Amino acid sequence: MIKFLFARNKVISVAIDKHSFWLENDGNLFTYDNGIKIIEIPEKYKAIENGQPSLLVYQKPYLYLTDSRGFIFSAIKNDASIDILDFSRFRNSGINASQKPNFDQLHTLTQVNGENRRYVSLDFDSMTVTECFYPRESYDAFAGSRYYVSRQKVEGTLWGVIALEPSTGEEAWRFDDFLDVGIDNFGKEKIEEVDQIFGTANDFLWVKLRYGRIIGLDPLTGKCIKSITPTDVDITDFEQTGGEFDGPPWNSPIFLEEESRLVSLSYSRYAEIDLKAEKPVWICFDVKQEFDDKGLYAGGRKTSHQHYIYFSESMSGVLGVFDRSSKKIIWSEDLKSHNPEAGMVFEIKATDKHLYVQDNNQNLYVYEREN
């Protein structure tokens, strides 16, 4: 069961881990565990020119705060005594927050001169800055990969994958080995391209391609080693229920890095892929009757934590929880039951104990999970 705890108004940003933090419009920072606690931000930070603090991200053990232009002015270390690291002296160096930091250093890529991006590494121990210039798009660092990886235009208009050597910014490899998968309704060729880069699992970099194929790349060479096609499905559950199978929901899969698994939920089916399997396939389950009985569709935002998928309905404040083990909806409710002025669900985040839901009217709703 999930019970409602409290709501907050005018929340502009939320960061979640074992600890949760939220920043309100007036610049006050709060955290919640067994109770609400305010974290005092010195007035010199609140008085920064061009706006109040704007929460960046919590990445253990630091919570980063920026001003309205993205300048990172402090980091709060989450330990017994909260320690604010002051980055003010780097203000003129242009350290702007456009990428999430890693555990030990702040890594960020900032647009420079319209074409190049500046990579900045801020060492917390020595408080020194190093930088490189990379071309074109933003790059991400994935666990298990030595390169920075980006979804980027290749072969004219198609999106591919390009990896860069961090120390030099030189291209290490690219993936653009796309298949021609037929003709569309307008008589044009259907050529694959990269839709999404998930991350690394089971020693592969997993990528979703247009038209449904999911591939596992060697993170050192970019070579395609694994390939999961739209026809690689196990529909045993549909055969047992007699339900009509209309294809696995590959349009919006959720990547579970800790489980090396992809999961996806829609109105008629739940599906998952074990990326550790020798031959990974979509295993699909018929859940249409379950959603019909509850009057839900799961057409909005989704996230996953432990064995649950938290979902919302599109264009509304209705949300629910789907148990991946039982394939049942175990809870649902409408935010308007707590706030008649509630808007549509904008973001959902979950921890072991709590569920945090933010609507598009800057309201934050906090729930507690009970055994």
N, C-alpha and C positions, 0 to 999 in steps of 0.2 A: 504494500500500500504506500501511497505518497500523500502526505498532508501538507497543506499550505502553511507557510511560516509568516512571511511578511512581503510587502511590496515597497519599492522606493521610486520616487519620481525624479525626472530630469537626470537620469543616468546616461552618461555619454560614452562609457567604455567599461567593459568587464573582462577580467583575465582570470582564468581558472586553472588550478592544479589541485593538490591536496588542500591548499589554501585558496580562498577566493578573494578578489579585490574588485572594487568598482570605484569609478571616479564620477562625481556629480558635477553639474554645470557650474557650481560655485567654486570648483577647484578643490573640494574636500575629498580625501581618499579614505575609503573604508575597507575593512576586512571582516570576514565572518567565519567563525568556527562554531563554538558553542554560544556565541553572542556577537553582537555587532561591536566593532572596535574602530575608532577613528585613528588614522595615522597622520600625525601632525606634519604638514609640509611647511617648511620655513617660509615666511612672508616674502623673502627675496625671490623665491621661485614663483610664487603666486603673482608677483608684481612684474614678471618678465614682460617686456614690450610685445605687443601683437597677440595677446590672448592668455587665457588660463592654461594650466597644465593639461596635457592630453595623454592619457594612458597609452603606452605602446603595447607591451606584451609582458606576460610573466613567463620566464624561462628559468627554471630552477638553477641557481638560487637567487636570481635577480629579477626585480620588477623595474622596468624602464619607464620613465616619464619624459614626455616631450612638450614643447610649446606648440602653438597652433601651426607653425610652419614646419614642424618635424625635427627641430633641433633637440637633441638629447641632452637634457640639462642635469639629470640625476639618475641614479640607480639605487634602489632600496634592496638591501640584502635581507632575505627572510630568515633570520635566526633569532635566538633568544633576545638579543638586543638589536633593534632595528637600526641599521647604519646607512646613512644617506651618503653616497659617493657624489661629490660635486664635480661636474664636468664643465663648469661655467667658463673656465679659461680656454676651452676649446671652441668657444662660440664662433669665433671668426674663422675657424678652420673648415666650416661647412659640413659638420658631421650630422647629416640628416637621416631620419629613420625611414628607409624604404624597404628594408628586409629584416626578418626576424633575427635576433642575435643567437649565438650559440652559447654553450655553457660557460666558457672561460673568457671569451673576447666578444666585443661588439663588432659584428660584421655587417656592413651596410653598403648598398650600391646606390649612388646618387647620379641623376642625370647631369651631364656636363656638356655644354655647347651643342645640345640637341642631338648629338650622335653617339658620343662616348659616355660610359658610366664609370664613375670613380669608386673603386673598392677601398673601404677604409677599415682598418683593424685597430681597435683601441684596446691596449693592454692595461688591465685594471691595476696590476701590481706596480708597473713602472710609470703608468699614466703617460705612455708615449703612443704616437700615432704613426702608422705606416700606410702606404696607399699604392694602388696600381690602377691603370686605366684599361677598361674592357670595352669592346664595341657593343653596340645595339642594346639587346634586351637585358632584363634582370635575370640573375642566375641564383639558383638555390643550391645549398649544400645538403646532401643526403647522407645519412649514416651508411657506412659501408662503401662509400664511393670517395675516391681521392680527388675528384674533379668537381667543378661547379657546372651545373647542368641547367639548360634553358630550353623551353619550347620556343622555337624560332622559325621564321620563314626560310624555306629552302626551295630550290627549284621554282623560283618565281613566286607563286601565290600559295603554295602548299606549306603547312606547318610541319616541321620536323623536330629533331632533338639535336642539340649541339652541346658538347662538353668542352670546358676550358681548363687548362693547367693553372692552378691558383697562383703560383709564384710568378708566372710570366704573362698570363692572359692569352696565351696562344691556344688555338684550337687543338684539342687532343683527338676527338672523333666526332662524327655526326651520324645520325640515323635518318635515312630518307629512302629506304628500300620499301616502297609502297606497292600494293597490289591493285590491279584493275579488277574491280569486283562486279562489273556488269554495266548495264545501261539504266538510267533513271527514267521517270515517266515523261521527261522532256526530250528523250533521245540522246542525252549527254552521257559520256563515260563517268562512271563512279570510281574515283581514285581515292584511295586511303590517304589520310594525313593524321597528324597527332592531335588528339583532343585534350588529353590530360596526362601529366606525369604524376604517378601515385607516390613513388618512393621505393626503397629497397626492402626486399624480403627474400629469404632463402637464397641469398647471394646473387639476386637478380634485381635490376632496375625495371619496375613494372610500369608499362605505358598503355594507355587506352587510345585506340585508333578510331577514326570515323568509320561508321558502318559496323561497329560491334566487335572487331578483333582486339584482343588484349595480348600484349607481347611482353616477354621477359628478356631484357638486354643484358649482356655482359657489361658491368659498370666500368670495366677497364678498357674495353675495345669498342663498345657500342654494337657488337654483333648480336643479332636476334637468335636466341637459343630456344626460348619457349614461345609457343603460339597457341592461343585459345580462340577458336573461331566461334561464330554465332551458332554453329551446329553442334558444338561440343557441349551437349546438355544431357542431363539425367532427369527424365520426367516420370520416374517410377511412381511418385506420389500422385501425379495427375492421372496416371493409368489406374491407380487404385481407387481414387475418388470419382473418376469419370468426368472430371472437370476438363474444360476446353483450354488447351495450352496455346498461348499466342506469342511465345518467345520470352526468353529471360530478360529481365529489366536492366540492360547494360547501359542505359542512358545516364544513370546517376548512382553508380556504385560507391560504397564507402570503403575506404582502405583501412584495414585494421593491422597496423604494423606489428603490434605485439603478438598477434595471432598468425601472422603471415596469411591473411585471408581477405577476400573481397566479399562484401555482403550488399544486398540491394532489396528494397522493399517497395512494393506498389500495391494498388488496390486488389489486384487479382493474384499476385504471386510474391513469394519470398524466395530469394536465391542466394547461394553462396559458392565461392570457389576456394578450395584449399590450395594455396600457392606452393605448399610443400610437396604436394602429390607428384608422382612421376609423370602422370598425364592429367593436369588440372582440367576440370570441367565444371560448368554451372550445374549445381544440384538444385533443382527447382521444386517448390512446394506450393500446393494449391491453398490459398488463404482467402479466396473470394467470399466464401460463405461467412467467415469470421468477420470480415469488414462489412458485409451486408447486414449481419446481425447487429453490429454496433453503429451502423449508419455513418461510417467513416470511409475516407478515400486515400489518405496519406499522400496528398498531392503537393504539400508544402515543404518546409525545411525539415532536415533530418540530421541526426547525429547518433553515434553509437558509443556505449560505455558498458564494459563487462558483457553480459549476455542480453542486453536490452538495446533496442532501437527506439529513440525518442523522435517523434514526428509531429508535424503540424498539418492542418488543412490549409490549402491555398486560399489567400484573400480573406482570412479570418483569424480569430484568436483561439481556435480550438486546437488542442494538442492531445497526444496520447503516448502510451508506452507499449511496445510490442516485445514480447518475450521470445527470443530466438530459439530457446530450447523447446518450449511448449507450442510455439507457433500461434500464440494467443495474444490478444490485446488485453492487458491486465489493468489498464487505467486510462481514463480520458476525462477531460473537463474543458470548460470555456473560461478564458481569462476574464470575461465580462462578469462571471459570478463573483469576482473579487473587486473588479473595477468596471463600472458601466461605461467608462470612457476608454477602455482598453482598445488598442489597435490590433493590426495584424502581427502575427509572430514574425519577428525580424531575425532572432538568433536563439539557438538552444545550446546550452552547455551542461555537462553532467560530471559529477564526481562520485566517489564511492557512497557518499551520504546525501548529497544535495543535487537538486536540479535548478538551473538558473535559466529563466526565460525572459527575453527582452522584446518588447513590442516596438513598432515603428513610431510610437509616440514618446519614446525615451522613458518608458516605465520598466522597471526590473521586478520580476516576481521570483521568489525563492521558495522552493519546496524541500521537504525532508523525506528521505526514503526510510520506511519502517520495515522491519523484518516481518 
